[in-house]
């Protein structure tokens, strides 16, 4: 075992995949700078810098995947996926189904997501619920360096399109960039997320297998990405008040590990979903519906983004699902 940061774990897993499979390439804006170690090792023919046109290079990534390559296409912020959505929604997600499995699109779309540093509602969204709504897409959201590397390897080896989301507050190169230029930022980053033990050699982590990060008996808290660490922080505070909380890390939004969720909620009888995505028509409601469909009786609460994320850092703290909001929602749910 060794210790790596969240972002270094991802790039290390990519380097392993690229060294073993010459069909793995990287495409995106400024990737020769963002992935300088990979660029210096594999060169400009496999780490391909592109113009600032997400629709162009994501479209190129789809056709490259159909032609036999395994592209990792980098969209700098997941918010920008909107300008390239046709390639993902109408092509990558549907080609295998429409072709009767004759064509596959082994494509990874890597993008940063999430807020907590005061950049507003056009740069801090997560959108995993919106993306998971589309049949044919796999949505990956790791929370630890070990999962970040293992699930990137799984994404590269997968036969279909994967959207791989890394929360900016977990990635050190994003934190360094966001804190530059005289910006005075005071974001809270859980140590267990940004740095951790990883294997000497990466092995794939299967999709659709949630991880129970903490066992408990009174309440099930479900989250992903940095929300897992916020839930764990809240669980420690709740323990001082006599509450035993179970924390589930989804790891993937699609596929969703409903078995782990149902088994936990069947024991605790209460579920609190912590979701940095939007509340309406999103992941939290889908989880509630799936539990009901499995005939489990439970009490439900959720802590989500209720509206567009404010630009003001102080207002943003109130809008995002931070530890205080989670604790308050948990106590309210326990009082029902």
Secondary structure, DSSP 8 states (H G I E B T S, - for coil): -EEEEHHHHHHHHHHHHHHH-TTEEEEETTHHHHTHHHHHHH-TTTEEE--S-HHHHHHHHHHHHHTT-EEEEEEEEGGGGGGGHHIIIIIITTHHHHTTTS-----EEEEEE--SSS--TTTS---HHHHHTSTT-EEEE--SHHHHHHHHHHHHH-SS-EEEEEEGGG-HHHHHHHT-TT--------HHHHEEEE-SS-----TT--EEEE--SSEEEEE-THHHHHHHHHHHHHHTTT--EEEEE-SEEES--HHHHHHHHHHHSEEEEEEEEESTTSHHHHHHHHHHHTT---EEEEEEE-SS--SSHHHHHHHS--HHHHHHHHHHHHT-
